[in-house]
Amino acid sequence: MRPLLAIAVIAVALGSVKAYTSFVSSATGRDHGQFQETDAEGRFHLELTLSFDARGDAFNPESVLLKLHGGRILLQIEEPLPAGTVLVVDPVEGIVVGTNEFYLKVATGEDDTDAAAFSLSTEDAPVESTAAAVRIQVFQDDQPIAERTIWSEPGQAVDGIVTIQVSAAAGPADEHTHQEGE
């Protein structure tokens, strides 16, 4: 008798949960199916401006890496780049209506001429590193919709996320930025 009672209690509990979820779905009018993103209208491009010499190191040869949300690689460069270089990605495919995040990492690896600064002698003066910055500009139909500068700590790679909001209308609704480490 006890096993039948336990089965009946479990069936009532599961039935109650199913009835509640059906009620909530019908009351809110939401379809909990697959989420689909809508591509934003217009032509998007972006520009990156480097304030320092970008170069990879022995462990990571990439000097520049730029990704769009979902891991889509927009730009990946392994060659060293001089300060003042402007990199253009045109067009940027994959921009959707709503929130779009760009992940940027630019390496500041040391070259062979800086290796002398790491000698064991105490007579050598230490080499001071300076902070580095990269400016990222996002354009929609050749109109600027976002401009941010991402800074690094001295000796560290420039590493951060730039977030923009794109509305369903012709222009952007809002723009935000988030930098890692804040």
Backbone as numpy.savetxt, mean C-alpha at the origin, in Angstrom:
# Nx Ny Nz CAx CAy CAz Cx Cy Cz
-33.37 -42.33 26.23 -34.17 -41.14 26.23 -33.31 -39.87 26.23
-32.22 -39.90 26.98 -31.34 -38.73 27.05 -30.71 -38.41 25.69
-30.24 -39.39 24.91 -29.67 -39.05 23.60 -30.69 -38.38 22.69
-31.95 -38.81 22.72 -32.98 -38.18 21.89 -33.23 -36.74 22.33
-33.22 -36.50 23.62 -33.40 -35.15 24.14 -32.24 -34.25 23.72
-31.01 -34.75 23.77 -29.84 -33.97 23.35 -29.92 -33.62 21.87
-30.31 -34.59 21.03 -30.45 -34.34 19.59 -31.53 -33.30 19.34
-32.65 -33.37 20.05 -33.73 -32.41 19.88 -33.28 -31.00 20.28
-32.54 -30.87 21.36 -32.04 -29.55 21.80 -31.09 -28.97 20.76
-30.20 -29.78 20.22 -29.25 -29.32 19.19 -30.00 -28.89 17.94
-31.00 -29.66 17.52 -31.78 -29.32 16.32 -32.53 -28.00 16.51
-33.09 -27.78 17.68 -33.79 -26.52 17.96 -32.81 -25.35 17.96
-31.64 -25.54 18.55 -30.64 -24.47 18.60 -30.18 -24.10 17.19
-29.83 -25.09 16.37 -29.40 -24.82 15.00 -30.52 -24.20 14.17
-31.71 -24.67 14.35 -32.86 -24.10 13.63 -33.09 -22.65 14.02
-32.90 -22.32 15.28 -33.06 -20.94 15.74 -32.02 -20.03 15.12
-30.78 -20.49 15.04 -29.71 -19.69 14.42 -30.02 -19.46 12.95
-30.43 -20.49 12.23 -30.77 -20.36 10.81 -31.94 -19.40 10.62
-32.95 -19.49 11.45 -34.10 -18.59 11.36 -33.68 -17.14 11.62
-32.80 -16.93 12.58 -32.34 -15.58 12.90 -31.54 -14.99 11.74
-30.61 -15.75 11.15 -29.82 -15.22 10.03 -30.69 -14.94 8.82
-31.70 -15.76 8.57 -32.63 -15.49 7.47 -33.42 -14.23 7.72
-33.86 -14.03 8.96 -34.60 -12.82 9.31 -33.75 -11.58 9.13
-32.49 -11.61 9.59 -31.61 -10.44 9.46 -31.35 -10.13 8.00
-31.11 -11.14 7.19 -30.87 -10.92 5.76 -32.08 -10.29 5.08
-33.27 -10.74 5.41 -34.47 -10.18 4.78 -34.79 -8.79 5.32
-34.50 -8.53 6.60 -34.81 -7.22 7.20 -33.88 -6.13 6.70
-32.60 -6.44 6.47 -31.65 -5.42 6.01 -31.64 -5.29 4.50
-32.18 -6.26 3.81 -32.22 -6.20 2.35 -30.86 -6.41 1.72
-29.91 -6.90 2.48 -28.56 -7.11 1.96 -28.42 -8.51 1.38
-27.72 -8.55 0.29 -27.36 -9.84 -0.29 -25.93 -10.11 0.13
-25.71 -11.16 0.89 -24.38 -11.45 1.41 -23.59 -12.32 0.44
-23.74 -12.05 -0.84 -23.01 -12.79 -1.85 -21.59 -12.24 -2.00
-20.98 -12.55 -3.11 -19.61 -12.17 -3.39 -19.51 -10.65 -3.55
-18.52 -10.04 -2.87 -18.26 -8.61 -2.99 -17.56 -8.35 -4.31
-18.06 -7.38 -5.08 -17.45 -7.07 -6.36 -17.05 -5.60 -6.38
-15.82 -5.34 -6.81 -15.33 -3.97 -6.92 -15.71 -3.41 -8.29
-15.94 -2.11 -8.33 -16.27 -1.43 -9.57 -15.07 -0.61 -10.01
-14.64 -0.80 -11.25 -13.50 -0.04 -11.76 -13.87 1.44 -11.83
-12.92 2.28 -11.42 -13.14 3.72 -11.47 -13.01 4.21 -12.91
-13.77 5.25 -13.22 -13.73 5.81 -14.56 -12.59 6.80 -14.67
-12.05 6.93 -15.87 -10.98 7.87 -16.12 -9.64 7.17 -16.27
-8.63 7.96 -16.64 -7.27 7.46 -16.79 -6.45 7.92 -15.60
-5.82 6.98 -14.91 -5.02 7.29 -13.74 -3.54 7.10 -14.06
-2.71 7.98 -13.53 -1.27 7.78 -13.58 -0.66 8.37 -12.32
0.57 8.00 -12.04 1.24 8.53 -10.86 2.69 8.82 -11.14
3.26 9.71 -10.32 4.66 10.09 -10.42 5.31 9.96 -9.06
6.51 9.37 -9.03 7.32 9.26 -7.83 8.57 10.10 -8.02
8.89 10.96 -7.06 10.09 11.78 -7.12 10.98 11.42 -5.94
12.22 11.03 -6.24 13.17 10.58 -5.22 14.04 11.74 -4.74
14.26 11.85 -3.43 15.12 12.90 -2.88 16.52 12.36 -2.54
16.81 11.13 -2.93 18.06 10.47 -2.57 18.41 9.45 -3.63
19.64 8.93 -3.58 20.04 7.87 -4.49 19.43 6.56 -4.01
18.61 5.96 -4.83 17.95 4.71 -4.46 18.73 3.54 -5.04
19.01 2.56 -4.17 19.67 1.34 -4.62 19.42 0.22 -3.62
19.33 -0.97 -4.15 19.14 -2.13 -3.30 20.43 -2.48 -2.57
20.38 -3.59 -1.84 21.58 -4.05 -1.14 21.79 -5.52 -1.44
22.73 -6.14 -0.73 23.06 -7.54 -0.99 21.91 -8.48 -0.68
21.04 -8.13 0.25 19.95 -9.01 0.65 18.67 -8.79 -0.15
18.47 -7.58 -0.64 17.29 -7.26 -1.42 17.71 -6.33 -2.56
17.82 -6.85 -3.78 18.32 -6.03 -4.88 17.33 -4.98 -5.39
16.07 -5.01 -4.95 15.09 -4.04 -5.44 15.40 -2.65 -4.88
15.49 -1.68 -5.77 15.66 -0.31 -5.31 14.29 0.37 -5.16
13.31 0.01 -6.00 11.96 0.59 -5.92 10.93 -0.51 -6.08
9.92 -0.50 -5.20 8.79 -1.42 -5.31 7.52 -0.63 -5.01
6.57 -0.66 -5.94 5.28 0.01 -5.76 4.18 -1.00 -6.08
3.27 -1.20 -5.12 2.16 -2.14 -5.30 0.84 -1.42 -5.07
-0.19 -1.92 -5.76 -1.56 -1.48 -5.55 -2.24 -2.53 -4.69
-3.30 -2.13 -3.96 -4.01 -3.07 -3.08 -4.20 -4.41 -3.77
-4.14 -5.47 -2.99 -4.28 -6.81 -3.55 -2.96 -7.38 -4.04
-1.86 -6.67 -3.87 -0.56 -7.18 -4.26 -0.19 -6.97 -5.71
-0.96 -6.21 -6.46 -0.67 -5.95 -7.87 0.56 -5.05 -7.98
1.63 -5.54 -8.59 2.88 -4.78 -8.71 2.74 -3.78 -9.85
2.93 -2.50 -9.52 2.88 -1.44 -10.52 4.27 -1.07 -11.03
5.27 -1.16 -10.15 6.62 -0.75 -10.50 7.61 -1.55 -9.66
8.61 -2.13 -10.32 9.63 -2.89 -9.63 10.94 -2.68 -10.38
11.89 -2.01 -9.72 13.17 -1.66 -10.35 14.29 -2.18 -9.49
15.30 -2.81 -10.12 16.45 -3.32 -9.39 17.71 -2.49 -9.62
17.71 -1.60 -10.61 18.88 -0.79 -10.90 18.94 0.42 -9.96
20.15 0.89 -9.65 20.27 2.11 -8.84 19.70 3.32 -9.60
19.11 4.26 -8.85 18.53 5.46 -9.44 19.10 6.68 -8.72
19.48 7.73 -9.45 20.03 8.92 -8.79 18.94 9.78 -8.16
19.34 10.61 -7.21 18.42 11.55 -6.56 17.81 12.47 -7.61
16.56 12.86 -7.42 15.88 13.74 -8.35 15.17 13.01 -9.48
15.32 11.71 -9.55 14.66 10.92 -10.59 13.15 10.98 -10.41
12.42 11.17 -11.50 10.96 11.14 -11.48 10.53 9.89 -12.25
9.86 8.98 -11.55 9.36 7.75 -12.16 7.87 7.93 -12.44
7.43 7.57 -13.65 6.04 7.73 -14.05 5.45 6.36 -14.35
4.29 6.07 -13.77 3.52 4.87 -14.10 2.25 5.35 -14.79
2.16 5.09 -16.11 1.03 5.58 -16.89 0.67 4.55 -17.94
-0.51 4.02 -17.90 -1.61 4.22 -16.97 -1.50 3.28 -15.77
-2.21 3.61 -14.71 -2.31 2.75 -13.54 -3.60 1.96 -13.68
-3.48 0.67 -13.88 -4.64 -0.21 -14.03 -5.03 -0.76 -12.67
-6.32 -0.94 -12.43 -6.78 -1.57 -11.20 -7.33 -0.62 -10.16
-7.44 0.68 -10.47 -8.05 1.64 -9.53 -9.55 1.36 -9.51
-10.11 1.28 -8.30 -11.53 0.97 -8.15 -12.24 2.10 -7.41
-13.56 2.11 -7.53 -14.38 3.06 -6.78 -14.27 2.67 -5.31
-13.96 3.65 -4.47 -13.78 3.39 -3.04 -12.34 3.60 -2.64
-11.89 2.79 -1.69 -10.55 2.93 -1.13 -9.52 2.22 -1.99
-8.42 2.92 -2.28 -7.30 2.36 -3.02 -6.04 2.63 -2.22
-5.23 1.60 -2.01 -3.99 1.74 -1.25 -2.79 1.43 -2.14
-1.80 2.31 -2.05 -0.53 2.11 -2.74 0.53 1.84 -1.68
1.26 0.74 -1.81 2.37 0.43 -0.91 3.66 0.78 -1.64
4.52 1.58 -1.00 5.75 2.03 -1.62 6.94 1.68 -0.73
7.98 1.12 -1.33 9.23 0.88 -0.62 10.37 1.23 -1.56
11.22 2.16 -1.09 12.39 2.57 -1.87 13.61 2.37 -0.98
14.56 1.56 -1.45 15.74 1.21 -0.66 16.81 2.28 -0.73
17.54 2.42 0.35 18.65 3.38 0.44 19.96 2.64 0.72
20.14 1.46 0.11 21.30 0.60 0.36 22.61 1.34 0.20
23.59 0.91 0.94 24.91 1.53 0.91 25.71 0.95 -0.25
26.54 1.81 -0.91 27.40 1.29 -1.97 28.80 1.01 -1.42
29.72 0.57 -2.27 31.05 0.17 -1.81 31.85 1.32 -1.22
31.62 2.55 -1.64 32.39 3.67 -1.10 32.01 3.95 0.35
30.84 3.56 0.77 30.43 3.77 2.16 30.92 2.67 3.08
31.47 1.58 2.53 31.92 0.46 3.35 33.08 0.85 4.25
33.88 1.84 3.84 35.00 2.29 4.65 34.53 2.91 5.96
33.33 3.39 6.01 32.80 4.01 7.23 32.58 2.99 8.34
32.60 1.71 8.00 32.34 0.68 8.99 33.62 -0.03 9.42
34.73 0.68 9.41 35.99 0.06 9.83 36.00 -0.09 11.34
36.89 -0.93 11.84 36.99 -1.18 13.27 37.82 -0.12 13.98
38.47 0.73 13.26 39.30 1.77 13.86 38.43 2.82 14.52
38.86 3.27 15.70 38.11 4.32 16.40 38.55 5.70 15.96
39.59 5.77 15.10 40.08 7.07 14.65 39.18 7.68 13.58
38.45 6.84 12.87 37.57 7.34 11.81 36.33 7.98 12.41
35.93 9.09 11.86 34.70 9.75 12.31 33.51 9.00 11.75
32.43 8.85 12.53 31.26 8.14 12.02 30.58 8.92 10.91
30.03 8.19 9.97 29.29 8.80 8.87 27.85 8.96 9.31
27.31 10.16 9.16 25.93 10.41 9.57 25.00 10.20 8.38
23.94 9.46 8.61 22.92 9.26 7.59 21.89 10.37 7.70
21.24 10.66 6.60 20.17 11.66 6.62 18.86 10.98 6.26
17.78 11.61 6.66 16.46 11.09 6.32 16.25 11.21 4.81
15.45 10.31 4.27 15.14 10.31 2.84 13.64 10.48 2.66
13.26 10.98 1.49 11.84 11.20 1.21 11.53 10.87 -0.24
10.29 10.42 -0.45 9.77 10.18 -1.79 8.41 10.86 -1.88
8.22 11.66 -2.91 6.92 12.30 -3.14 6.16 11.46 -4.16
4.91 11.16 -3.83 4.04 10.40 -4.73 2.85 11.28 -5.09
2.60 11.41 -6.38 1.47 12.18 -6.89 0.59 11.26 -7.72
-0.72 11.30 -7.46 -1.68 10.49 -8.20 -2.56 11.43 -9.01
-2.75 11.09 -10.28 -3.53 11.93 -11.19 -4.69 11.12 -11.77
-5.84 11.80 -11.94 -7.00 11.22 -12.63 -7.33 12.15 -13.77
-7.27 11.64 -14.99 -7.48 12.45 -16.19 -6.62 13.71 -16.17
-5.35 13.55 -15.83 -4.32 14.59 -15.77 -4.58 15.67 -14.71
-5.51 15.44 -13.81 -5.77 16.35 -12.69 -5.24 15.70 -11.41
-4.43 16.43 -10.61 -3.92 15.83 -9.38 -5.04 15.55 -8.37
-5.06 14.33 -7.83 -6.07 13.99 -6.83 -5.44 13.66 -5.49
-4.12 13.42 -5.46 -3.43 13.15 -4.20 -1.95 13.45 -4.36
-1.38 14.01 -3.31 0.06 14.26 -3.29 0.53 14.08 -1.85
1.45 13.19 -1.64 1.98 12.90 -0.31 3.49 12.72 -0.39
4.16 13.03 0.70 5.58 12.77 0.83 5.76 11.77 1.96
6.47 10.70 1.68 6.74 9.67 2.68 8.21 9.79 3.07
8.46 9.91 4.36 9.81 10.08 4.90 10.29 8.81 5.55
11.61 8.69 5.66 12.20 7.56 6.37 13.07 8.08 7.51
13.39 7.19 8.42 14.38 7.49 9.44 15.76 7.44 8.78
16.76 8.13 9.32 18.10 8.09 8.73 18.61 6.65 8.59
19.08 6.32 7.39 19.62 5.00 7.13 18.59 3.92 6.82
17.31 4.24 6.91 16.25 3.26 6.66 15.61 3.49 5.29
14.98 2.44 4.76 14.27 2.55 3.48 13.01 3.39 3.67
12.62 4.08 2.62 11.33 4.78 2.62 10.28 3.71 2.43
9.35 3.63 3.38 8.39 2.52 3.39 7.07 3.05 3.93
6.00 3.00 3.13 4.73 3.51 3.61 3.57 3.18 2.69
2.39 3.57 3.14 1.16 3.33 2.40 0.47 4.66 2.16
0.04 4.87 0.94 -0.75 6.05 0.59 -2.13 5.55 0.21
-3.16 6.08 0.87 -4.54 5.67 0.64 -5.31 6.82 0.02
-6.06 6.52 -1.05 -6.93 7.52 -1.67 -8.33 6.95 -1.78
-9.32 7.84 -1.79 -10.72 7.48 -2.00 -11.13 7.98 -3.37
-11.71 7.11 -4.17 -12.20 7.48 -5.49 -13.71 7.25 -5.50
-14.46 8.31 -5.84 -15.92 8.19 -5.86 -16.39 7.67 -7.21
-17.65 7.30 -7.27 -18.23 6.80 -8.51 -18.39 7.92 -9.53
-18.43 9.17 -9.05 -18.54 10.32 -9.95 -17.20 10.54 -10.65
-17.07 11.63 -11.36 -15.89 11.90 -12.17 -14.64 12.17 -11.33
-14.78 12.65 -10.09 -13.60 13.02 -9.31 -13.50 12.25 -8.03
-12.42 12.50 -7.27 -12.23 11.81 -6.00 -13.11 12.39 -4.92
-13.51 11.55 -3.97 -14.34 12.01 -2.85 -13.51 12.55 -1.72
-12.38 11.88 -1.44 -11.60 12.23 -0.27 -10.24 11.57 -0.41
-9.26 12.06 0.30 -7.96 11.41 0.26 -7.39 11.35 1.67
-6.68 10.25 1.93 -6.08 10.02 3.25 -4.70 9.44 3.04
-3.90 9.46 4.07 -2.60 8.83 4.01 -2.30 8.14 5.29
-1.55 7.07 5.20 -1.11 6.35 6.39 0.34 5.97 6.15
1.19 6.30 7.09 2.58 5.92 6.97 2.89 4.94 8.08
3.58 3.87 7.72 3.90 2.87 8.74 4.83 3.48 9.77
4.68 3.06 11.00 5.52 3.54 12.07 4.88 4.67 12.85
3.71 5.12 12.45 3.04 6.19 13.19 2.11 5.62 14.22
